[in-house]
Amino acid sequence: MGFAGTTCLVTGGYGFVGSNLVHRLLAEGAHVRVVDALIAGHGGTRLNLAEASGVDVLEARIGAPEVADLVAGADLIFNVAGQVSHTASMRDPLTDLELNAIDHARFLETVRRVNPDARLVHTSTRQVYGRADRLPADELTAARPVDVNGVAKWAGERLHMVYSDAYGMAATALRLTNTYGPRQRLTSDELGVLPVFIRKALRDEPIEIFGDGSQRRDCMHVDDVVEALLAATAPAGVGRTYNVGHSVDHSLAEIAGIVVAAAGSSSEVRTVTWPSEHARLDIGSFATDSTRIAVELGWKASIDLTDGMRSTLAFYREHPEYLA
């Protein structure tokens, strides 16, 4: 669909994926509203929208009553808000459940009450599969999350599908794989390995990989994720859940090597023993089968990891404030 002239609400719009989506929607000529709680340590920052003009922003949790004013009149709602740290979810499970499940239930109730005809797209995660019993994992692979974050994100995803089925709300859920690119928080060790690899390569610091480095992952540039979010607004996606990943996977050792080479870095890549906090959450290797979204919505990841890392590193060199 065309986005020019539409009114779009992006939850978590100060965050990594959300802010990139906001910039793309503005470029398409959409009117954009953002709600973000800016919870410390969760990746959101006003810096991500510093160059975005004309955005209506509410700083609040998505379950807050005042969010109704932004929901009213929105044509498209991209519900991207959430907590993504697996280890943090185990240290403070109740907060993770509040942010990734309870707040989403409150938000869905707001949408149902205020604007049930809005088109709704929700971002879930491949973490719902946990230690997948088959690879590559498609949407029929059993969900077996290994941490509270995976459970909470799965609950949030299922809530969207319940509201779609029960109330006729036009919702779609996307299970995103490991994502990297501009505007990602680099200064935390708890938001995934990719921003850690990027930060250390830019600083010529040693890159440590837990285990032997053979665990495999598919990695996706955030621009491909944004394309998937836009594609998911198509009528064919209503009531559907889609994997959103790359068709090519690499070992963690290979990924680290690609980052170091793209950065021209002197970082040493080495393997270390698993810390107990992380070992209990390890899912081994993972690969995504994104056939369903390719067939039904025509989306497929197009950005090669090497090319994507080069452009990502160029962005952070031009914006050193993200390393501050």
C-alpha positions as CSV (number, residue, x, y, z in Angstrom):
1,M,0.0,0.0,0.0
2,G,1.0,3.6,-0.3
3,F,2.0,5.4,2.9
4,A,1.8,9.1,1.8
5,G,-0.8,10.9,3.7
6,T,-1.5,8.1,6.1
7,T,-1.3,8.6,9.9
8,C,1.0,6.0,11.5
9,L,1.6,5.3,15.1
10,V,5.0,3.7,16.0
11,T,5.3,2.3,19.6
12,G,8.9,2.1,20.7
13,G,9.7,4.8,18.2
14,Y,12.9,6.0,20.0
15,G,14.3,2.5,19.8
16,F,16.5,0.8,17.2
17,V,13.9,-0.8,14.8
18,G,11.2,1.8,15.7
19,S,13.3,4.8,14.8
20,N,14.4,3.4,11.5
21,L,10.8,2.7,10.7
22,V,9.9,6.3,11.7
23,H,12.5,7.7,9.3
24,R,11.3,5.5,6.5
25,L,7.6,6.5,7.0
26,L,8.5,10.2,7.0
27,A,10.4,9.7,3.8
28,E,7.2,8.0,2.3
29,G,5.2,11.1,3.3
30,A,3.3,9.7,6.2
31,H,2.2,11.6,9.3
32,V,4.0,9.9,12.2
33,R,3.2,9.6,15.9
34,V,5.5,7.9,18.5
35,V,5.0,6.6,21.9
36,D,8.1,5.5,23.9
37,A,8.7,5.2,27.6
38,L,12.5,5.7,27.2
39,I,13.1,3.1,30.0
40,A,16.8,3.3,30.9
41,G,18.9,0.5,29.5
42,H,16.4,-0.6,26.9
43,G,17.9,1.0,23.8
44,G,15.6,3.9,23.2
45,T,17.2,7.4,22.9
46,R,16.0,10.8,21.7
47,L,19.1,10.9,19.6
48,N,17.5,8.4,17.2
49,L,14.8,11.0,16.2
50,A,16.9,14.1,16.5
51,E,16.8,14.6,12.7
52,A,13.2,13.6,12.4
53,S,10.9,16.7,12.1
54,G,7.1,16.8,12.4
55,V,6.8,13.7,14.6
56,D,4.2,13.8,17.5
57,V,5.9,12.1,20.5
58,L,4.4,10.9,23.8
59,E,6.9,9.7,26.4
60,A,4.9,7.0,28.2
61,R,4.4,3.3,28.5
62,I,2.2,1.9,25.8
63,G,-0.3,0.7,28.4
64,A,-0.8,4.3,29.7
65,P,-4.3,5.8,29.3
66,E,-3.0,8.9,27.5
67,V,-1.8,6.7,24.6
68,A,-5.5,6.6,23.5
69,D,-5.0,10.1,22.0
70,L,-2.3,8.8,19.6
71,V,-4.2,5.6,18.8
72,A,-7.3,7.6,17.8
73,G,-7.3,8.3,14.1
74,A,-4.3,6.3,13.2
75,D,-4.5,4.3,10.0
76,L,-1.5,2.1,10.7
77,I,-0.1,1.0,14.1
78,F,3.3,-0.5,14.2
79,N,3.7,-2.0,17.7
80,V,7.5,-2.3,18.0
81,A,7.8,-1.5,21.8
82,G,9.4,-4.1,24.0
83,Q,12.3,-5.2,26.3
84,V,14.8,-7.4,24.4
85,S,17.4,-8.5,26.9
86,H,17.3,-12.2,27.7
87,T,19.6,-12.1,30.7
88,A,17.7,-9.1,32.2
89,S,14.5,-11.0,31.8
90,M,15.9,-13.7,34.1
91,R,17.1,-11.2,36.7
92,D,13.8,-9.3,36.8
93,P,11.1,-11.5,35.2
94,L,8.1,-9.5,36.5
95,T,9.3,-6.4,34.7
96,D,9.9,-8.2,31.5
97,L,6.4,-9.7,31.7
98,E,4.9,-6.3,32.4
99,L,6.6,-4.7,29.4
100,N,6.3,-7.5,26.8
101,A,2.9,-8.9,27.8
102,I,0.8,-7.0,30.3
103,D,1.5,-3.6,28.7
104,H,0.6,-5.0,25.3
105,A,-2.7,-6.4,26.6
106,R,-3.5,-2.9,27.9
107,F,-2.5,-1.4,24.6
108,L,-4.6,-3.8,22.6
109,E,-7.6,-2.9,24.8
110,T,-7.0,0.7,24.0
111,V,-6.9,0.0,20.3
112,R,-10.0,-2.2,20.5
113,R,-11.9,0.6,22.4
114,V,-10.6,3.6,20.5
115,N,-9.7,2.5,16.9
116,P,-10.4,-1.2,16.2
117,D,-10.3,-0.6,12.4
118,A,-6.6,0.4,12.4
119,R,-4.1,-1.9,10.7
120,L,-1.8,-3.3,13.3
121,V,1.6,-4.9,12.9
122,H,3.5,-6.3,15.9
123,T,7.1,-7.3,16.2
124,S,7.8,-10.6,18.0
125,T,11.1,-12.5,18.0
126,R,12.7,-15.8,16.8
127,Q,13.5,-16.3,20.5
128,V,10.0,-17.9,20.9
129,Y,11.5,-21.0,19.3
130,G,14.2,-21.4,21.9
131,R,16.2,-24.6,21.2
132,A,14.3,-25.4,18.0
133,D,13.7,-29.1,17.3
134,R,14.4,-28.5,13.6
135,L,16.3,-26.1,11.4
136,P,15.7,-23.9,9.6
137,A,12.7,-23.1,11.8
138,D,9.4,-22.3,10.1
139,E,6.2,-21.0,11.7
140,L,5.0,-24.5,12.4
141,T,8.1,-25.3,14.5
142,A,7.2,-25.7,18.2
143,A,7.7,-22.7,20.4
144,R,10.0,-23.6,23.2
145,P,11.4,-20.4,24.7
146,V,14.3,-20.8,27.2
147,D,14.0,-17.6,29.0
148,V,11.3,-15.2,30.4
149,N,11.9,-12.8,27.5
150,G,10.9,-15.5,25.0
151,V,7.8,-16.4,27.0
152,A,6.7,-12.8,27.4
153,K,7.3,-11.9,23.8
154,W,5.4,-15.1,22.7
155,A,2.5,-14.0,25.0
156,G,2.5,-10.5,23.5
157,E,2.4,-12.0,20.0
158,R,-0.4,-14.5,20.8
159,L,-2.4,-11.6,22.4
160,H,-2.3,-9.8,19.0
161,M,-3.6,-12.9,17.3
162,V,-6.3,-13.4,19.9
163,Y,-7.6,-9.9,19.3
164,S,-7.4,-10.4,15.6
165,D,-9.5,-13.6,15.8
166,A,-11.9,-12.6,18.5
167,Y,-12.6,-9.0,17.6
168,G,-11.8,-8.8,13.9
169,M,-8.8,-6.5,14.4
170,A,-6.5,-6.5,11.4
171,A,-3.2,-7.7,13.1
172,T,-0.1,-9.3,11.9
173,A,2.9,-10.6,13.9
174,L,6.5,-10.7,12.7
175,R,9.1,-12.9,14.4
176,L,12.4,-11.1,13.8
177,T,15.8,-12.7,13.7
178,N,19.1,-11.1,14.9
179,T,19.1,-7.5,13.6
180,Y,21.8,-4.9,13.2
181,G,22.2,-1.5,11.5
182,P,22.2,2.2,12.2
183,R,20.7,3.6,15.5
184,Q,21.3,0.5,17.5
185,R,22.5,1.0,21.0
186,L,26.1,-0.1,21.1
187,T,27.0,0.6,24.7
188,S,25.2,-2.3,26.3
189,D,26.4,-6.0,26.4
190,E,22.8,-7.2,26.9
191,L,21.1,-6.3,23.6
192,G,22.6,-9.0,21.4
193,V,26.0,-10.0,20.2
194,L,25.9,-7.9,17.0
195,P,26.1,-4.5,18.6
196,V,28.8,-5.8,20.9
197,F,30.9,-7.0,18.0
198,I,30.4,-3.7,16.2
199,R,31.4,-1.6,19.2
200,K,34.5,-3.6,19.9
201,A,35.6,-3.6,16.3
202,L,35.2,0.2,16.1
203,R,37.4,0.5,19.2
204,D,39.9,-2.2,18.2
205,E,39.0,-4.2,21.4
206,P,39.1,-8.0,21.7
207,I,35.9,-9.7,20.7
208,E,35.0,-12.6,23.0
209,I,32.7,-15.4,21.8
210,F,31.1,-17.7,24.4
211,G,31.8,-21.4,23.6
212,D,33.7,-22.5,20.5
213,G,32.1,-20.0,18.1
214,S,30.4,-22.6,15.9
215,Q,26.9,-21.6,16.9
216,R,25.1,-20.3,13.7
217,R,22.8,-17.3,13.3
218,D,21.1,-15.5,10.4
219,C,21.6,-11.8,10.6
220,M,19.4,-9.1,9.1
221,H,20.0,-5.5,8.3
222,V,17.4,-3.2,9.9
223,D,16.5,-1.8,6.4
224,D,15.3,-5.3,5.5
225,V,13.3,-5.4,8.8
226,V,11.6,-2.1,7.9
227,E,10.7,-3.4,4.5
228,A,9.1,-6.4,6.2
229,L,7.1,-4.2,8.5
230,L,5.8,-2.2,5.5
231,A,5.0,-5.4,3.5
232,A,3.1,-6.8,6.5
233,T,0.4,-4.1,6.2
234,A,-0.9,-5.8,3.1
235,P,-4.4,-7.3,3.5
236,A,-3.0,-10.8,2.9
237,G,-1.1,-10.6,6.1
238,V,-4.1,-10.1,8.4
239,G,-4.3,-12.7,11.2
240,R,-0.9,-14.2,10.1
241,T,2.4,-14.8,11.9
242,Y,5.6,-14.6,9.8
243,N,9.2,-15.4,10.4
244,V,11.4,-12.5,9.2
245,G,15.0,-13.7,8.7
246,H,17.9,-14.0,6.3
247,S,18.3,-17.0,4.0
248,V,22.0,-17.2,4.8
249,D,23.4,-18.1,8.2
250,H,26.9,-17.9,9.6
251,S,28.8,-19.1,12.6
252,L,29.4,-16.6,15.3
253,A,33.1,-16.8,14.6
254,E,32.4,-16.0,10.9
255,I,30.2,-13.1,11.9
256,A,32.8,-11.6,14.2
257,G,35.4,-12.0,11.4
258,I,33.1,-10.2,8.9
259,V,32.6,-7.3,11.3
260,V,36.3,-7.0,12.0
261,A,37.2,-7.1,8.3
262,A,34.5,-4.6,7.4
263,A,35.8,-2.2,10.1
264,G,39.4,-2.6,9.1
265,S,39.9,-3.3,12.8
266,S,42.8,-4.8,14.7
267,S,40.4,-6.6,17.1
268,E,41.4,-10.1,18.1
269,V,38.5,-12.6,18.0
270,R,38.8,-15.3,20.7
271,T,36.6,-17.9,22.3
272,V,35.9,-18.0,26.1
273,T,34.1,-20.3,28.5
274,W,30.4,-19.7,28.9
275,P,29.4,-17.6,31.9
276,S,26.8,-19.5,33.8
277,E,24.2,-16.7,33.5
278,H,24.4,-17.0,29.7
279,A,25.1,-20.8,29.3
280,R,21.6,-21.7,30.7
281,L,20.0,-19.5,28.0
282,D,22.1,-20.8,25.1
283,I,19.9,-22.1,22.2
284,G,22.7,-23.5,20.1
285,S,22.4,-22.7,16.4
286,F,19.5,-21.1,14.7
287,A,18.4,-20.6,11.1
288,T,15.2,-19.0,9.9
289,D,12.8,-20.2,7.2
290,S,11.0,-17.2,5.9
291,T,9.3,-18.9,3.0
292,R,5.8,-18.0,4.2
293,I,6.3,-14.2,4.1
294,A,8.1,-14.5,0.7
295,V,5.2,-16.4,-0.8
296,E,2.3,-14.5,0.8
297,L,3.7,-11.0,0.9
298,G,6.6,-11.0,-1.5
299,W,9.2,-10.0,1.1
300,K,12.7,-11.4,1.1
301,A,15.9,-10.1,2.9
302,S,18.1,-8.5,0.3
303,I,21.1,-7.1,2.1
304,D,24.2,-9.3,2.4
305,L,25.9,-9.4,5.8
306,T,29.2,-8.0,4.5
307,D,27.6,-5.1,2.6
308,G,25.3,-4.4,5.5
309,M,28.1,-4.3,8.0
310,R,30.1,-1.9,5.9
311,S,27.3,0.6,5.6
312,T,26.5,0.1,9.3
313,L,30.1,0.8,10.4
314,A,30.1,3.9,8.1
315,F,27.1,5.2,9.9
316,Y,28.7,4.9,13.3
317,R,31.9,6.5,12.2
318,E,29.8,9.4,11.0
319,H,27.9,9.4,14.3
320,P,30.5,8.8,17.1
321,E,27.9,9.9,19.6
322,Y,26.5,6.4,19.6
323,L,29.7,5.1,21.1
324,A,29.7,7.8,23.8
